[in-house]
Amino acid sequence: MFNYSFRWNQALAALPQMLDGARVTLGIALQSMAIGLVLAVVLTLCRRSGNWFAAAIATGWVEIARNTPGLFQIYMAHFGLGAFGIHLSPFTALLSGIAFNNAGYLAENFRGALTAIPETQTRAARSLGLSGGQTFQLIVLPQMLRIAFLPTTNQMVWAILMTSLGVTVGMNADLAGVTQELNARSFRTFEFFAIAAVIYYLITKAVTLAARLVAWRLFIY
Amino acid sequence: MPTTALTLADLAFLAQGAGLTLAITAVAVACGTVLGILCGILRVQFGPFWTAPLTFLLDVFRSVPLLIRLVLANAAQSIAKLGWGPFTTSCIVLSLYTAAYCTEIVRGAIVAVPQPLRRASRSLGLSWRQDMTFVVAPLATRVALPSWIGLTLGVMKDSALVLWLGLIELLRASQILVTRLQEPLLILMICGGIYFLLSFPIARLGGLLEKRWSPR
């Protein structure tokens, strides 16, 4: 049945390169999360602002991000924006695609978290003399981020998994890209991709564990 | 009026791609749900200790990118000389992916059925099977259905990745048209529109069910 000789040595020899790729992967995921979080807060504010135009744009963003494939969003950034004369490098296209996706999902998480914060708190803060901005910044935002912390870590895992899509737009520095390039050189597909799978698993586990530790330290009442 | 080289035949080509996307989704969700229900019941029934290997396996299916797993599965089937085509391989990988998430949904839904209710049904003389079919199943379905709809839509969106194995599904079809017609924005927007039309109404239905069926 098996007529294939596994060459694990050859694949393991490339481990340092792959670990470099893993660092890039983690970097992209973290950057996309940072951008996504900021954008999600802005989108949440837009949806709450009462300005119908801002709310419509924010809602459109969230629905498009949540109802089309992540790969489509990356393609849109890489190929679609070319029509406007914007030519993004694979790295920028990947980062903006994932950040767009993150922002949509996180904004929806934040909306869910906001329903858990009693409206009376806002009113109390306003009657104590805080301005609308101060109320959001000092009262609502910290609670919202705390309630949405767990879904946010889930989104972080999704962001890590999504970085692997960069290889389809020619990204060759992240883990999937490095693996694909090594594979193209040697055709040791199974070995290289198996190692990549293990590395991805370890990264996501490490991130989940770190998030648990952070949550445990931060959220002691 | 901007002109385009896009013809009706090209739209039919896109529709064909969308058909393949739906076919893969249907197979993967059907197989994955059956597997997921089985694994979910196993996990509840035998407890975390005995099902730890299963839990670990399903966790791996959730923590490794789909793209990597598709390539890995394709390499594995050619090494083992199974002779699966890309369609079969994609369906199997996506089924396992669906099963991994579905297990969690099913487990959560079964656990959400109050324990005293199940004890009561057992003391009234119902067998385990009767308890599962007449008491747990209807209640658990109400809890599970909204998340299951979300999962189905997620699988449909993630099925775009099977293009890496050479299947011409919706996104790959649009990419072929882009290469030929050089109008990326228009074609990608049509492609995105199709995905949106497939996904958005069902997502709304899921949200509605979640609101209507959530315990008050």
HADDOCK unambig.tbl for C-alpha pairs under 7 A between the chains (distance, minus, plus):
assign (segid A and resid 1 and name CA) (segid B and resid 80 and name CA) 6.15 0.50 0.50
assign (segid A and resid 1 and name CA) (segid B and resid 81 and name CA) 6.85 0.50 0.50
assign (segid A and resid 2 and name CA) (segid B and resid 79 and name CA) 6.55 0.50 0.50
assign (segid A and resid 2 and name CA) (segid B and resid 80 and name CA) 5.53 0.50 0.50
assign (segid A and resid 4 and name CA) (segid B and resid 79 and name CA) 6.21 0.50 0.50
assign (segid A and resid 67 and name CA) (segid B and resid 195 and name CA) 6.99 0.50 0.50
assign (segid A and resid 67 and name CA) (segid B and resid 196 and name CA) 5.35 0.50 0.50
assign (segid A and resid 67 and name CA) (segid B and resid 199 and name CA) 5.62 0.50 0.50
assign (segid A and resid 67 and name CA) (segid B and resid 200 and name CA) 5.96 0.50 0.50
assign (segid A and resid 68 and name CA) (segid B and resid 157 and name CA) 6.30 0.50 0.50
assign (segid A and resid 68 and name CA) (segid B and resid 192 and name CA) 6.25 0.50 0.50
assign (segid A and resid 68 and name CA) (segid B and resid 195 and name CA) 5.62 0.50 0.50
assign (segid A and resid 68 and name CA) (segid B and resid 196 and name CA) 5.76 0.50 0.50
assign (segid A and resid 69 and name CA) (segid B and resid 157 and name CA) 4.47 0.50 0.50
assign (segid A and resid 69 and name CA) (segid B and resid 158 and name CA) 6.26 0.50 0.50
assign (segid A and resid 69 and name CA) (segid B and resid 160 and name CA) 6.93 0.50 0.50
assign (segid A and resid 76 and name CA) (segid B and resid 188 and name CA) 6.77 0.50 0.50
assign (segid A and resid 79 and name CA) (segid B and resid 184 and name CA) 6.01 0.50 0.50
assign (segid A and resid 80 and name CA) (segid B and resid 184 and name CA) 5.24 0.50 0.50
assign (segid A and resid 80 and name CA) (segid B and resid 185 and name CA) 4.36 0.50 0.50
assign (segid A and resid 80 and name CA) (segid B and resid 188 and name CA) 6.72 0.50 0.50
assign (segid A and resid 83 and name CA) (segid B and resid 185 and name CA) 6.06 0.50 0.50
assign (segid A and resid 161 and name CA) (segid B and resid 64 and name CA) 6.83 0.50 0.50
assign (segid A and resid 161 and name CA) (segid B and resid 65 and name CA) 4.76 0.50 0.50
assign (segid A and resid 164 and name CA) (segid B and resid 65 and name CA) 6.64 0.50 0.50
assign (segid A and resid 164 and name CA) (segid B and resid 67 and name CA) 6.93 0.50 0.50
assign (segid A and resid 189 and name CA) (segid B and resid 75 and name CA) 6.33 0.50 0.50
assign (segid A and resid 190 and name CA) (segid B and resid 72 and name CA) 5.66 0.50 0.50
assign (segid A and resid 190 and name CA) (segid B and resid 75 and name CA) 5.41 0.50 0.50
assign (segid A and resid 190 and name CA) (segid B and resid 76 and name CA) 6.55 0.50 0.50
assign (segid A and resid 193 and name CA) (segid B and resid 68 and name CA) 6.30 0.50 0.50
assign (segid A and resid 193 and name CA) (segid B and resid 72 and name CA) 5.89 0.50 0.50
assign (segid A and resid 194 and name CA) (segid B and resid 72 and name CA) 6.59 0.50 0.50
assign (segid A and resid 197 and name CA) (segid B and resid 64 and name CA) 5.64 0.50 0.50
assign (segid A and resid 197 and name CA) (segid B and resid 68 and name CA) 6.47 0.50 0.50
assign (segid A and resid 200 and name CA) (segid B and resid 64 and name CA) 5.66 0.50 0.50
assign (segid A and resid 201 and name CA) (segid B and resid 60 and name CA) 6.70 0.50 0.50
assign (segid A and resid 201 and name CA) (segid B and resid 63 and name CA) 5.29 0.50 0.50
assign (segid A and resid 201 and name CA) (segid B and resid 64 and name CA) 5.49 0.50 0.50
assign (segid A and resid 204 and name CA) (segid B and resid 63 and name CA) 6.20 0.50 0.50
